[in-house]
């Protein structure tokens, strides 16, 4: 299958691109780089002529570095024009080129943060409370399939760092770490979901993609067991947990995320095996 891919050099694309190639797809990246085989494209520009393809996987997103909610910084109008309008122009060009399916990387942000401690299902009415969430929900209406992903962790192939690099460095360096709990999904599991949805001819609409609720207290406890670091752990996060996305639609297609074994394998790779066997 021929797949057009935007955002392939980003944090999520670093997982998705290699997974699509490993699955035997022909992948044509779209972006600002000049690498051979890449189609020059930018969210701010009108799309160039596109080749016919079976699918477009749209991961590209322009934002303030390190921020998704709040990624507009002090320029909400520019954020909307680039991400919403630029993406819609690309979708229109893809339709005109005969691309069969548009798969959008969406976000848990479409549900908003007002339902802490609750289960979030695709049939629930969205209630985004951020510009980022509203933008993603708008684009869902123009795509064939949307993957509502939670936070993505993991060490992508060839990557020098990972999502928790700064967090681990702060803890190991004795700096104060604020309590926090968040839902997480390994990048390889998100890539598997995208690959699955490309090939599922009947897949339509929104699909939740999430795995674990991770508290920094437990995560850094695993770091301490592997390193012997003497610094105190942050307190457990207090109050209701974030809303947890149910992933029944993906599960019905055979998708299974890696669970705690994925985190333990990552920590084993980064820090070595645990001195003692504990459960996060």
GIHUVEN-V711670 format. One record per run of one state. SS is the DSSP state (H for helix, E for strand, - for the rest). FROM is the first residue (numbers start at 0). TO is the last residue. If there is no record, write none. Layout:
SS|FROM|TO / SS|FROM|TO
//
This chain:
-|0|0 / E|1|5 / -|6|11 / H|12|21 / -|22|24 / E|25|30 / -|31|37 / E|38|39 / -|40|53 / E|54|57 / -|58|74 / H|75|95 / -|96|99 / E|100|106 / H|107|110 / -|111|117 / E|118|119 / -|120|129 / H|130|139 / -|140|143 / E|144|148 / -|149|149 / E|150|152 / -|153|163 / H|164|171 / -|172|179 / E|180|185 / H|186|198 / -|199|203 / E|204|208 / -|209|210 / E|211|214 / H|215|226 / -|227|242 / E|243|244 / -|245|246 / H|247|251 / -|252|257 / H|258|270 / -|271|279
//
